[in-house]
């Protein structure tokens, strides 16, 4: 697996991207029919946004596919920096890979702009058994009867808990065998964070909580605070963060830093440099760290001198968590859609799911593999790893997909980051000032 193909393709694409008519990017999607399975050898190219797949379960799964496939020759490339920008360049120039990793939030936008192959004809041709997959995975890419991507897994978000720090401070750690236990409310979390925060050494403070660590907190806590639709309305036209309950949720998170001073400040720096929430947690200076399942890999490797586990997010009106879906799409310009589909199907087989599950890389789309193979091994952290699987049953949420999510984010996140999140002004002031621009962007007018 190397980058020769990628480098050559990007050079060719950069030279031609400016010549591509703008209309190509917004062309209406044509109705497609899946042809019978190809009989000759297809050369399928695969692009992932990881810096490298070496040592990751994705590499093992793709190698297994290649060892079994008789009619597909698979070439895999990776691209760790500026992925979104370079992917757009490849799509615009009509020189994409046959399979692209894609941000789940941008699936609908890419599909409705005519950039992606509708996979629904393949579902029907090959009689995909949706009961074998989590509903969460199966349903999310489908819009108006078309499916613009394929989800191979999900990375739910939880609170990572420093058990030792809780114990040393005499605070009960929120360790539960179920995702939605009695108690463990938002108020409980705030109270614990207050008791666990220690800023007596201003050069090396210890914080009770860090919600800011992952932008998934927006959807998670908007829904938990009672904004049923989350960040955007179901029709994708309204910014429902800008509702009274949405503003209340965002202000509650900001207050952890700006009023209560129990949360790692946004863009926290020590010694003139930024210190991430993951770093503070690894150093034993953060009691509760909100992040995705992916964080486990580094914590298992790096944490040696304290005990840790995971816990559900605290409950306000509900207790759900946003999951990040691992998505791949087949660009419209591909000439090898059938071979690409074969690769994607293999990635959600039970055998492939077992590989993802046993390494606890993410929750595989295949339900059977998730429930059989994601277990806490003796002496391995976190002990409550099954919470990730239980969250998939009814406690996962995703933002409602819009056709212009990327543009909306470009407008509101920088403003929140440089105003409300750094205690410069209340959440209501920032959000109210952005509402019209964001909603104009959602309907394509900004």
Number of C-alpha atoms within 10 A of each C-alpha: 13 11 15 9 14 19 13 10 15 19 10 14 20 15 10 16 18 12 10 12 11 10 11 15 18 15 12 13 16 10 9 13 13 16 11 10 12 13 9 9 12 18 15 23 22 21 22 19 19 15 12 16 17 11 8 14 21 17 15 16 22 20 14 15 20 16 11 9 16 12 15 24 15 20 18 20 22 20 18 10 11 9 18 14 9 15 20 16 19 20 21 24 22 20 19 25 28 25 25 22 23 24 16 22 22 16 26 25 19 23 26 21 17 22 26 23 24 28 23 18 17 21 16 12 13 12 9 14 10 13 10 16 24 21 15 20 21 20 14 21 24 18 13 6 9 19 24 28 31 29 27 26 27 27 23 26 28 25 22 28 24 23 21 16 22 22 12 9 12 11 15 10 21 22 17 15 14 14 24 19 15 9 11 20 17 19 13 13 18 19 14 22 25 17 15 24 21 18 13 9 8 9 10 13 16 24 28 28 31 29 24 23 18 14 13 22 19 20 25 26 30 26 28 22 22 16 25 18 21 24 25 23 18 15 11 20 20 22 23 22 25 24 18 11 17 28 22 19 24 24 17 18 19 24 18 21 22 21 11 12 19 26 30 28 22 22 15 14 13 11 8 7 9 12 16 18 28 20 14 19 23 21 15 21 23 29 27 32 28 26 24 23 23 15 16 19 13 11 18 14 9 12 14 11 10 12 16 23 20 29 26 26 25 25 21 18 14 20 24 29 27 25 28 21 25 21 22 23 30 29 28 20 19 19 15 19 24 21 24 26 20 17 21 21 17 18 26 24 20 20 16 24 27 24 21 28 25 19 14 23 21 27 30 33 31 25 21 17 24 28 16 12 18 23 19 15 11 7 7 11 17 21 17 18 21 19 21 28 20 17 23 25 13 13 17 20 22 22 22 19 23 23 23 25 21 15 14 23 14 12 16 17 13 11 16 20 14 14 16 20 26 17 18 13 13 19 25 18 12 20 22 13 14 18 20 15 15 26 21 16 22 23 15 13 9 14
